[in-house]
Amino acid sequence: MAITLKDIAKVCNVSYSTVSRALNNKNIRPSAKMDEIRETAKALGYSPNVLAIQLVKRRTKIFGLIIPDIANPHYSEITKCVEDVALEHGFQVFLCNSDWNIAKEKRYRDLLIEHRVAGMIVMPVSDESHVLFRNLDIPVTLLGSRTKESSLNTVVMNNEQAAFLATEHLIKKGFTRLAYIGRRIENYTSSDRIRGYKSALQAYGIADQAAHLIHSDSFQLEGGYTATRKLLEQPNRPNGIVAFSDFIAIGAMQAVEEAGLVVGRDVGIIGFDNVLYAALPKINLTTVTPSNKELARKAVEIIVEQVQEGTKAVQNDLLPPKLIFRSTC
């Protein structure tokens, strides 16, 4: 059982407030009694309750981090990066998994407020998520997706440029009958990538009607697999696929191989995020990615600065994409 200030006060026959002042060096004069209190606390193995102290001060040294899918390696890697950077600055991370569910996202927001976190980093579920986090009295940074809400910090990859680069890479490799496999949940990330995809088609003289745009029913491998099966049944099947994520792209690879086609020769495939599996020799997926470490560092440092300096100036960071060249194109 943890030793409390009341236990020390009882042993030393002094008041609770006297013990508190002695251990916190507040408004006291050096005396034998004060030394006795400190020695007693040490002998009894007293350890201050840091969380309780922070709650009294109405601010903890904890960030809330809300991510949409903890099982996805992309979000797991970002979580680790956020945790590492937070620890560098003396903060800990309270992790919440929203499961792409805005109602769950709201419940976690309320839970984090109840626990008096110093700030929140949120990878939002949808474009409507910003409504949940505006006008809070703690700093909030949206990570990975921009928003129309001007009062929130954002740290995102330039998704339109990323999709343009991905599509351009396929075209330059000779894959000109293209398809884009997106996702049904719409947010700025989705719309920005579709815009970049279409911009590249236009820049290289490929008509929209000659390219396919299809939505996956799942963020997982099966979503990319099913969508690609449908694409390969088309009379003028695509020979190049831009997939919203690496998971969807890997599912697409499976469908292509089952159809008796060779990935990288008959059908070029490119994804986003550079998840751990993408570099495995049997996958070797070409992909576009931000620097997850840089995303995490920017997001954490914005919160730290606003917590420590009490500033409220909104910061918006747009990071450049990087194309990772592998064999699927």
C-alpha positions in Angstrom: 0.0 0.0 0.0 1.4 3.4 -1.0 2.6 5.7 1.8 0.6 9.0 1.9 1.3 12.5 3.4 -1.3 11.6 6.1 0.8 8.6 7.1 3.9 10.7 7.5 2.0 13.4 9.4 0.7 10.7 11.8 4.2 9.3 12.5 5.7 12.8 13.0 2.7 14.1 14.9 2.3 17.1 12.7 -0.4 18.4 10.3 -0.9 17.2 6.7 -0.1 20.8 5.5 3.2 20.9 7.4 4.3 17.7 5.7 3.3 19.0 2.4 5.2 22.2 2.9 8.3 20.3 4.2 8.4 18.0 1.2 7.7 20.7 -1.3 10.0 23.3 0.3 7.2 25.8 0.4 7.2 28.7 3.0 9.3 26.9 5.6 12.3 27.7 7.7 15.1 25.1 8.1 14.5 23.2 11.4 15.1 19.8 13.0 11.3 19.1 12.6 11.5 19.7 8.9 14.5 17.4 8.6 12.7 14.8 10.7 9.7 14.9 8.3 11.9 14.4 5.2 13.9 11.6 6.9 10.6 9.9 7.9 9.3 10.2 4.3 12.4 8.6 3.0 12.4 5.8 5.6 8.8 4.9 4.9 9.5 4.8 1.1 7.2 7.7 0.2 6.9 8.5 -3.5 4.9 11.5 -4.7 1.9 10.9 -6.9 3.0 12.7 -10.0 -0.4 12.4 -11.7 -2.2 13.8 -8.6 0.2 16.8 -8.5 -0.4 17.5 -12.2 -4.2 17.2 -11.8 -4.0 19.8 -8.9 -2.2 22.0 -11.3 -4.9 21.3 -13.9 -2.4 20.1 -16.4 -0.7 16.7 -17.0 2.4 15.8 -18.9 0.4 13.5 -21.1 -0.7 13.8 -24.8 -3.8 12.2 -26.1 -3.2 10.4 -29.5 -6.3 9.3 -31.4 -5.6 7.0 -34.4 -8.1 5.3 -36.7 -6.7 1.8 -37.0 -4.2 0.4 -34.6 -3.9 -2.8 -36.6 -2.6 -0.9 -39.6 1.3 -0.8 -39.6 1.2 2.7 -41.0 -0.6 4.0 -37.9 1.4 1.8 -35.6 4.6 3.3 -36.9 3.3 6.8 -36.5 2.2 6.0 -32.9 5.8 4.8 -32.1 7.3 7.9 -33.6 4.9 10.2 -31.7 5.7 8.4 -28.5 9.5 8.6 -29.0 9.4 12.4 -29.7 7.0 13.0 -26.8 9.3 11.2 -24.4 12.2 13.4 -25.6 10.2 16.4 -24.4 9.2 14.8 -21.1 5.6 13.8 -22.1 3.8 10.5 -22.2 1.2 9.3 -24.7 -2.4 8.2 -24.0 -3.3 6.1 -27.1 -6.9 5.8 -28.4 -8.1 3.7 -31.4 -11.2 5.2 -33.1 -11.8 2.3 -35.6 -12.8 4.8 -38.3 -15.8 5.6 -36.2 -16.6 9.2 -35.5 -18.8 8.4 -32.5 -15.9 6.5 -30.9 -13.6 9.4 -31.8 -16.0 11.7 -29.8 -16.0 9.4 -26.8 -12.2 9.3 -26.7 -12.1 13.1 -27.0 -14.3 13.4 -23.9 -12.2 10.8 -22.1 -9.0 12.7 -22.8 -10.5 15.9 -21.6 -11.6 14.2 -18.4 -8.0 13.1 -17.8 -6.8 16.6 -18.4 -4.3 15.8 -21.1 -2.0 18.7 -22.1 -3.0 18.4 -25.7 -4.3 16.1 -28.4 -2.8 14.7 -31.7 -5.6 13.3 -33.9 -5.5 11.3 -37.1 -9.1 12.2 -38.0 -11.8 9.7 -39.2 -13.5 12.1 -41.6 -13.8 15.7 -42.8 -16.4 16.2 -40.0 -13.9 15.3 -37.2 -12.7 18.9 -37.0 -16.0 19.8 -35.4 -15.2 17.7 -32.4 -11.8 19.3 -31.7 -12.3 23.0 -32.4 -12.8 25.5 -29.5 -11.1 23.3 -26.9 -9.0 24.9 -24.2 -6.0 22.7 -25.0 -3.9 22.6 -28.2 -5.0 20.1 -30.9 -3.0 19.0 -34.0 -4.6 17.1 -36.8 -2.1 14.7 -38.2 -2.2 13.2 -41.7 -5.3 15.1 -43.0 -6.0 18.7 -43.5 -9.3 20.4 -42.6 -11.4 23.4 -43.4 -11.3 24.4 -39.8 -8.9 27.3 -39.6 -8.5 27.1 -35.8 -6.7 23.7 -35.7 -3.1 22.9 -36.2 -2.4 20.5 -39.1 0.6 18.4 -40.2 0.1 16.6 -43.4 1.9 15.2 -46.5 1.1 17.0 -49.7 -1.4 14.3 -50.9 -2.2 15.9 -54.2 1.4 16.1 -55.2 2.0 12.5 -53.9 -0.8 11.1 -56.1 0.5 13.1 -59.1 4.0 11.6 -58.6 2.5 8.1 -58.2 0.4 8.4 -61.4 3.2 10.0 -63.3 5.6 7.2 -62.4 3.3 4.6 -63.8 2.8 6.5 -67.0 6.5 7.0 -67.5 7.0 3.3 -67.0 4.5 2.6 -69.9 1.4 1.8 -67.9 -1.2 4.1 -69.5 -4.5 2.3 -69.0 -4.9 3.4 -65.4 -7.1 2.8 -62.4 -7.3 4.4 -59.0 -8.6 2.4 -56.1 -9.8 4.8 -53.4 -11.9 4.3 -50.3 -15.5 5.0 -49.5 -14.9 7.1 -46.4 -14.3 10.6 -47.9 -12.0 13.2 -46.4 -9.5 15.7 -47.7 -6.8 13.0 -48.0 -9.0 11.0 -50.4 -10.1 14.0 -52.4 -6.6 15.4 -52.6 -5.2 12.1 -54.0 -8.0 11.8 -56.5 -7.3 15.3 -57.7 -3.6 14.6 -58.0 -4.4 11.4 -60.0 -6.6 13.2 -62.4 -4.1 16.1 -62.7 -1.5 13.6 -63.9 -3.8 12.0 -66.4 -4.6 15.5 -67.8 -0.9 16.5 -67.9 0.0 13.4 -69.9 -3.0 13.6 -72.2 -4.9 10.6 -70.8 -8.7 11.1 -71.0 -10.7 10.6 -67.7 -13.0 8.1 -69.5 -10.0 6.0 -70.4 -9.1 5.6 -66.7 -11.0 3.8 -63.9 -12.0 5.2 -60.5 -13.2 2.6 -58.1 -13.8 2.5 -54.3 -12.7 -0.3 -52.0 -15.1 -1.6 -49.4 -12.3 -2.2 -47.0 -9.0 -0.6 -45.9 -7.6 -4.1 -45.6 -6.1 -6.5 -48.2 -9.5 -7.9 -49.1 -10.6 -4.5 -50.2 -7.9 -4.1 -52.8 -8.3 -7.7 -53.8 -12.0 -7.4 -54.5 -11.7 -4.1 -56.3 -9.0 -5.3 -58.5 -10.9 -8.5 -59.4 -13.7 -6.2 -60.7 -11.2 -4.0 -62.7 -9.6 -7.1 -64.4 -13.1 -8.1 -65.6 -13.4 -4.9 -67.6 -13.2 -5.3 -71.4 -10.3 -2.8 -71.5 -8.7 -3.8 -68.2 -6.2 -1.4 -66.7 -2.5 -2.1 -66.8 -1.6 0.3 -64.0 -3.2 0.7 -60.5 -2.7 3.6 -58.1 -4.0 2.3 -54.7 -5.0 4.6 -51.8 -2.8 2.6 -49.4 -0.2 -0.1 -49.3 -2.7 -2.6 -47.8 -5.1 -2.0 -50.8 -2.1 -2.3 -53.2 -1.0 -5.6 -51.7 -4.5 -7.0 -52.1 -4.5 -5.8 -55.7 -1.2 -7.7 -56.2 -2.8 -10.9 -55.1 -5.7 -10.5 -57.5 -3.4 -9.7 -60.4 -1.3 -12.8 -59.7 -4.4 -15.1 -59.4 -5.5 -13.8 -62.8 -2.3 -15.2 -64.3 -0.7 -11.8 -64.8 2.7 -10.6 -63.7 2.8 -7.6 -61.3 5.3 -5.0 -62.6 5.1 -6.4 -66.2 1.5 -6.8 -67.1 0.1 -4.6 -64.4 2.0 -1.9 -62.5 0.9 -1.2 -59.0 1.8 1.6 -56.6 0.5 2.4 -53.0 0.9 4.9 -50.3 2.5 4.9 -46.8 5.5 2.5 -47.1 4.3 0.1 -44.4 6.8 -2.4 -43.1 5.4 -5.3 -45.3 5.9 -3.3 -48.5 9.7 -3.8 -48.5 9.5 -7.6 -48.1 11.2 -9.4 -51.0 8.1 -11.2 -52.2 6.1 -7.9 -52.2 8.7 -5.2 -53.0 5.9 -2.6 -53.5 6.6 0.8 -55.1 5.0 3.3 -52.8 4.7 7.0 -52.0 5.3 8.1 -48.4 5.9 11.1 -46.1 8.5 10.8 -43.4 6.5 9.4 -40.5 9.3 10.5 -38.1 9.0 14.1 -39.5 5.2 14.0 -39.3 5.4 12.9 -35.7 8.1 15.3 -34.7 6.2 18.3 -36.2 2.9 17.3 -34.6 4.5 16.8 -31.1 6.6 20.0 -31.2 3.6 22.1 -32.1 1.8 20.8 -29.0 4.9 21.2 -26.8 5.4 24.8 -27.9 1.8 25.7 -27.4 1.7 24.1 -23.9 4.9 25.5 -22.6 4.6 29.0 -24.1 0.9 29.3 -24.0 0.8 30.4 -27.6 -2.3 29.8 -29.8 -1.0 30.8 -33.2 -2.3 28.1 -35.6 0.5 26.2 -37.4 0.0 24.3 -40.7 2.8 22.2 -42.0 2.7 20.6 -45.5 5.5 18.0 -45.9 6.8 16.8 -49.3 6.1 13.2 -50.5 8.9 10.7 -51.3 8.6 8.1 -54.0 10.1 4.7 -53.0 11.1 2.8 -56.2 10.6 -1.0 -56.1 9.7 -3.7 -58.5 5.8 -3.5 -58.8 6.2 -0.8 -61.4 
